[in-house]
Amino acid sequence: MSIAMDSNQEGKKMSKETNKLPTIKIQGKEYVEVKTRILELHRQNDSFSMTTEILSDDDTKVVMQTRLKIDNRMFTGIASENKDQSSPYENCETSSVGRCLGFYGIGIVDSVESSDGMTKYHNNASTSDPKPKIEVNDDYIPFKKGQNKGKRIADIDVGSLEWIIHESGMAQEIKDYADKVLGEKYLEVEQEAVVDQTDNEELPF
């Protein structure tokens, strides 16, 4: 996969204003989000070329590289993502773009790493003492507060299950089980629809 972007927008050249970009805090450190870095890249440069490509892609991991060319200068960022994570291709590409822009000089506050990459780093830190896998079943209670507080995962509504799977930062075991429960709920709805249709059919005699 290769994605190319060319900018002809008016902007300013590299300046010292990079450190004034808005930041978010992760584990007590400040990071500039990738979307903010991209907007700053457009602001600083009249023209540039950015290309993202997959370096390797197997059953367990994807590795991507982003190249940024400005005039006769080239900057590169490489990132990898495990396939057992949600949206591995999107996350990997975002991380590689963030690192590339960090090496160019945009978004360096406490680290060249992107906020996405640091979030993943802290979530997967301490490999010498990995977190034990979570045992999830129908009785598992994923929410400690909010409208779903105290509810079993099997009793949570479809919208909340979708949120767990696609947007939450919950453990992969919880996401996988939520996906299983969601599939069962959709199957029940389809079966009920078939029954209703059969009951409403007129008899041929």
C-alpha positions as CSV (number, residue, x, y, z in Angstrom):
1,M,0.0,0.0,0.0
2,S,1.3,3.4,-0.9
3,I,-0.2,6.7,0.0
4,A,1.2,10.0,-1.3
5,M,0.3,13.5,-0.2
6,D,1.4,16.8,-1.9
7,S,0.8,20.2,-0.4
8,N,0.7,23.4,-2.3
9,Q,-0.8,25.4,0.5
10,E,0.7,28.7,1.6
11,G,2.6,28.3,4.9
12,K,5.6,29.3,6.8
13,K,9.0,27.6,6.9
14,M,10.4,25.7,9.9
15,S,10.2,27.9,13.0
16,K,10.7,27.7,16.7
17,E,7.0,27.7,17.3
18,T,6.8,23.9,17.2
19,N,7.0,23.6,21.0
20,K,3.9,25.8,21.4
21,L,1.7,23.2,19.7
22,P,-1.2,21.9,21.9
23,T,-0.3,18.7,23.8
24,I,-2.0,15.9,25.7
25,K,-0.7,14.2,28.8
26,I,0.1,10.4,28.8
27,Q,1.7,8.9,31.9
28,G,2.6,12.4,33.2
29,K,4.4,13.4,30.0
30,E,3.2,15.8,27.2
31,Y,2.8,14.7,23.6
32,V,1.6,16.4,20.4
33,E,-1.1,14.4,18.6
34,V,-0.3,13.3,15.0
35,K,-3.2,15.3,13.5
36,T,-1.8,18.4,15.1
37,R,1.7,17.6,13.7
38,I,0.2,17.2,10.2
39,L,-1.6,20.5,10.3
40,E,1.7,22.1,11.5
41,L,3.5,20.5,8.6
42,H,1.1,22.2,6.1
43,R,1.4,25.5,7.9
44,Q,5.2,25.5,7.8
45,N,5.7,24.4,4.2
46,D,4.6,25.5,0.7
47,S,5.2,22.1,-0.7
48,F,6.2,18.6,0.4
49,S,5.8,14.9,-0.4
50,M,4.8,12.3,2.1
51,T,4.5,8.6,1.3
52,T,3.5,5.7,3.5
53,E,4.1,2.1,2.6
54,I,4.0,-1.4,4.1
55,L,7.4,-2.9,4.7
56,S,6.2,-6.3,6.0
57,D,2.8,-7.9,6.7
58,D,2.4,-11.3,8.2
59,D,-0.1,-13.2,10.4
60,T,1.1,-11.5,13.5
61,K,2.5,-8.1,12.7
62,V,2.5,-5.2,10.2
63,V,5.4,-2.8,9.7
64,M,5.0,0.5,7.9
65,Q,7.4,3.3,6.9
66,T,6.6,6.9,6.2
67,R,8.9,9.1,4.1
68,L,8.7,12.9,4.1
69,K,10.6,14.9,1.4
70,I,11.0,18.6,1.7
71,D,13.2,20.2,-0.9
72,N,16.3,18.0,-0.9
73,R,15.8,16.7,2.7
74,M,14.4,13.3,3.5
75,F,12.9,12.1,6.9
76,T,11.8,8.6,7.7
77,G,9.6,7.1,10.4
78,I,9.0,3.3,11.0
79,A,6.4,1.7,13.2
80,S,5.0,-1.8,13.8
81,E,1.7,-3.0,15.2
82,N,0.6,-6.5,16.4
83,K,-2.3,-7.9,14.5
84,D,-4.1,-8.8,17.7
85,Q,-4.7,-5.1,18.3
86,S,-7.8,-3.3,17.0
87,S,-7.3,-1.4,13.7
88,P,-3.6,-2.5,13.3
89,Y,-3.1,-0.9,9.9
90,E,-4.6,2.4,10.8
91,N,-2.6,2.5,14.1
92,C,0.6,1.5,12.5
93,E,0.3,4.1,9.8
94,T,-0.5,6.9,12.3
95,S,2.5,5.9,14.4
96,S,4.9,5.9,11.5
97,V,3.7,9.3,10.3
98,G,4.0,10.7,13.9
99,R,7.6,9.4,14.2
100,C,8.5,10.8,10.8
101,L,7.2,14.2,11.7
102,G,9.0,14.0,15.0
103,F,12.3,13.4,13.3
104,Y,11.6,16.4,11.1
105,G,11.1,18.4,14.2
106,I,7.4,18.8,14.7
107,G,5.9,17.7,18.0
108,I,9.0,17.1,20.0
109,V,8.2,17.9,23.6
110,D,9.2,15.0,25.9
111,S,9.8,12.4,23.1
112,V,9.9,12.0,19.3
113,E,7.3,9.3,19.7
114,S,3.7,10.0,18.8
115,S,1.0,10.0,21.5
116,D,-0.5,6.8,19.9
117,G,2.8,5.1,20.1
118,M,3.4,6.1,23.7
119,T,-0.1,4.9,24.7
120,K,0.7,1.5,23.2
121,Y,4.1,1.5,24.9
122,H,2.7,2.1,28.3
123,N,-0.1,-0.4,27.8
124,N,2.4,-3.1,26.9
125,A,5.2,-2.1,29.2
126,S,7.2,-4.4,31.5
127,T,7.5,-7.4,29.2
128,S,9.6,-9.1,31.8
129,D,6.5,-9.1,34.1
130,P,3.6,-9.3,31.7
131,K,0.1,-8.7,32.9
132,P,-1.9,-11.9,33.4
133,K,-4.7,-12.6,30.9
134,I,-8.1,-11.6,32.0
135,E,-10.7,-14.4,32.3
136,V,-13.9,-13.1,30.6
137,N,-17.3,-14.8,30.5
138,D,-20.9,-13.8,30.5
139,D,-20.7,-12.7,34.1
140,Y,-17.8,-10.4,33.6
141,I,-18.5,-6.8,34.6
142,P,-16.5,-4.4,32.4
143,F,-17.8,-1.0,33.7
144,K,-17.2,0.3,37.2
145,K,-19.2,3.5,36.7
146,G,-21.7,5.1,34.3
147,Q,-25.0,3.7,32.9
148,N,-23.6,0.2,32.6
149,K,-22.1,0.1,36.1
150,G,-22.5,-3.4,37.6
151,K,-24.0,-5.0,34.4
152,R,-22.7,-8.3,33.2
153,I,-21.1,-8.1,29.7
154,A,-23.9,-10.4,28.4
155,D,-26.5,-7.9,29.5
156,I,-24.9,-4.8,28.0
157,D,-26.7,-3.1,25.0
158,V,-25.5,-3.3,21.4
159,G,-24.2,0.3,21.3
160,S,-22.1,-0.2,24.4
161,L,-20.7,-3.4,23.1
162,E,-19.7,-1.6,19.9
163,W,-18.0,1.0,21.9
164,I,-16.0,-1.6,23.9
165,I,-14.8,-3.3,20.6
166,H,-14.0,-0.3,18.5
167,E,-13.3,2.7,20.8
168,S,-12.4,1.6,24.4
169,G,-8.9,1.0,25.7
170,M,-10.0,-2.2,27.5
171,A,-7.9,-5.3,27.3
172,Q,-8.1,-7.4,24.1
173,E,-9.7,-10.3,26.0
174,I,-12.6,-8.0,26.9
175,K,-12.9,-6.7,23.4
176,D,-12.9,-10.2,21.9
177,Y,-15.6,-11.4,24.3
178,A,-17.7,-8.3,23.6
179,D,-17.4,-9.1,19.9
180,K,-18.7,-12.7,20.6
181,V,-21.6,-11.4,22.7
182,L,-22.5,-8.8,20.0
183,G,-22.5,-11.5,17.3
184,E,-24.9,-13.6,19.4
185,K,-27.2,-10.6,19.9
186,Y,-27.3,-9.9,16.1
187,L,-28.0,-13.6,15.5
188,E,-31.0,-13.5,17.9
189,V,-32.4,-10.4,16.2
190,E,-32.2,-12.1,12.8
191,Q,-33.9,-15.3,14.1
192,E,-36.7,-13.2,15.6
193,A,-37.2,-11.4,12.3
194,V,-37.5,-14.8,10.5
195,V,-40.1,-16.0,13.0
196,D,-42.1,-12.8,12.7
197,Q,-42.1,-13.0,8.9
198,T,-43.3,-16.7,9.1
199,D,-46.1,-15.8,11.5
200,N,-47.3,-13.0,9.3
201,E,-47.4,-15.1,6.0
202,E,-50.9,-15.8,4.7
203,L,-51.9,-19.5,4.4
204,P,-52.3,-20.7,0.8
205,F,-55.6,-22.4,1.6
